[in-house]
């Protein structure tokens, strides 16, 4: 059965500099193993598969895969999948918002004239990192533990441990390890000097199915949980723009906002660059 697909650039400041996502439409009938095989063949950081929702509140359902495993939630796949669903003619139940069903539950996506933004989901693991975790992360990043301003769990699905460094320059200067013996997901953040176009610089590092340490171009889930952290400790207020992907030749721009109710919104531009259909 032919299945339409789209290749979507998510969070890019312009085309071809964001995080690419493959979105497979009408994925009902595919097994989890088949979805994983497709994802590994495409070799993007994530591929998503759109299916009919089981919740009466949801507009569509999505399954999110990395080449290593399935994720309950991820940020750029959320915005890219919503973009593809709308572009394919999806009509949300409520004007101005879309409800996505995924492994983490129901995710609200705000839709305005500029861009899509998802409501940051609650953390499933939080709190300060233990000494052993801190030492492991410092070793992977190639820094001394004393260079880390703060480290804590900011896991909203992928498994992030967040690391705050003194500056954006310190984040960009990192030369992390190439391999790691077990699964790890590290998000690093540091502030830019005041007055610039971006308030913070981020890098996202994770192990692949072979134990290699990879860097993600732009990561919505990480930016969501980092924003929750930064707003909580007072290092960010109201709204800010974050940069990610700089070190690997990308120009990700992520728009973070805390509304009057304390909800964090994570927005970014989405562009379909290629589309087509599977052969059978």
Secondary structure in CASP SS format (residue, H / E / C, confidence):
PFRMAT SS
TARGET T0000
AUTHOR 0000-0000-0000
METHOD secondary structure of the structure
MODEL  1
X C 1.00
X C 1.00
X C 1.00
X E 1.00
X E 1.00
X E 1.00
X E 1.00
X E 1.00
X E 1.00
X E 1.00
X C 1.00
X E 1.00
X C 1.00
X C 1.00
X C 1.00
X C 1.00
X C 1.00
X C 1.00
X E 1.00
X E 1.00
X E 1.00
X E 1.00
X E 1.00
X E 1.00
X C 1.00
X C 1.00
X C 1.00
X C 1.00
X C 1.00
X C 1.00
X C 1.00
X H 1.00
X H 1.00
X H 1.00
X H 1.00
X H 1.00
X H 1.00
X H 1.00
X H 1.00
X H 1.00
X H 1.00
X H 1.00
X C 1.00
X C 1.00
X C 1.00
X C 1.00
X E 1.00
X E 1.00
X E 1.00
X E 1.00
X E 1.00
X C 1.00
X C 1.00
X C 1.00
X C 1.00
X C 1.00
X C 1.00
X C 1.00
X C 1.00
X E 1.00
X E 1.00
X E 1.00
X E 1.00
X E 1.00
X E 1.00
X C 1.00
X C 1.00
X C 1.00
X C 1.00
X E 1.00
X E 1.00
X C 1.00
X C 1.00
X C 1.00
X H 1.00
X H 1.00
X H 1.00
X H 1.00
X H 1.00
X H 1.00
X H 1.00
X H 1.00
X H 1.00
X H 1.00
X H 1.00
X H 1.00
X H 1.00
X C 1.00
X C 1.00
X C 1.00
X C 1.00
X C 1.00
X C 1.00
X E 1.00
X C 1.00
X C 1.00
X E 1.00
X E 1.00
X E 1.00
X E 1.00
X E 1.00
X E 1.00
X C 1.00
X C 1.00
X E 1.00
X E 1.00
X E 1.00
X E 1.00
X E 1.00
X E 1.00
X E 1.00
X C 1.00
X C 1.00
X C 1.00
X C 1.00
X E 1.00
X E 1.00
X E 1.00
X E 1.00
X C 1.00
X C 1.00
X C 1.00
X C 1.00
X C 1.00
X E 1.00
X E 1.00
X E 1.00
X E 1.00
X C 1.00
X C 1.00
X H 1.00
X H 1.00
X H 1.00
X H 1.00
X H 1.00
X H 1.00
X H 1.00
X H 1.00
X H 1.00
X H 1.00
X H 1.00
X C 1.00
X C 1.00
X C 1.00
X H 1.00
X H 1.00
X H 1.00
X C 1.00
X C 1.00
X E 1.00
X E 1.00
X E 1.00
X E 1.00
X E 1.00
X E 1.00
X C 1.00
X C 1.00
X C 1.00
X C 1.00
X C 1.00
X E 1.00
X E 1.00
X E 1.00
X E 1.00
X C 1.00
X C 1.00
X C 1.00
X H 1.00
X H 1.00
X H 1.00
X H 1.00
X H 1.00
X C 1.00
X C 1.00
X C 1.00
X C 1.00
X C 1.00
X C 1.00
X E 1.00
X C 1.00
X C 1.00
X C 1.00
X C 1.00
X C 1.00
X E 1.00
X E 1.00
X E 1.00
X E 1.00
X E 1.00
X E 1.00
X E 1.00
X C 1.00
X C 1.00
X C 1.00
X C 1.00
X C 1.00
X C 1.00
X C 1.00
X C 1.00
X E 1.00
X E 1.00
X E 1.00
X E 1.00
X E 1.00
X E 1.00
X E 1.00
X E 1.00
X C 1.00
X C 1.00
X C 1.00
X C 1.00
X E 1.00
X E 1.00
X E 1.00
X E 1.00
X E 1.00
X C 1.00
X C 1.00
X C 1.00
X H 1.00
X H 1.00
X H 1.00
X H 1.00
X H 1.00
X H 1.00
X H 1.00
X H 1.00
X H 1.00
X H 1.00
X H 1.00
X H 1.00
X H 1.00
X C 1.00
X C 1.00
X C 1.00
X C 1.00
X C 1.00
X C 1.00
X E 1.00
X E 1.00
X E 1.00
X E 1.00
X E 1.00
X E 1.00
X C 1.00
X H 1.00
X H 1.00
X H 1.00
X C 1.00
X C 1.00
X C 1.00
X E 1.00
X E 1.00
X E 1.00
X E 1.00
X E 1.00
X E 1.00
X E 1.00
X C 1.00
X C 1.00
X C 1.00
X C 1.00
X C 1.00
X E 1.00
X E 1.00
X E 1.00
X E 1.00
X E 1.00
X C 1.00
X E 1.00
X E 1.00
X E 1.00
X E 1.00
X E 1.00
X E 1.00
X E 1.00
X E 1.00
X C 1.00
X C 1.00
X C 1.00
END
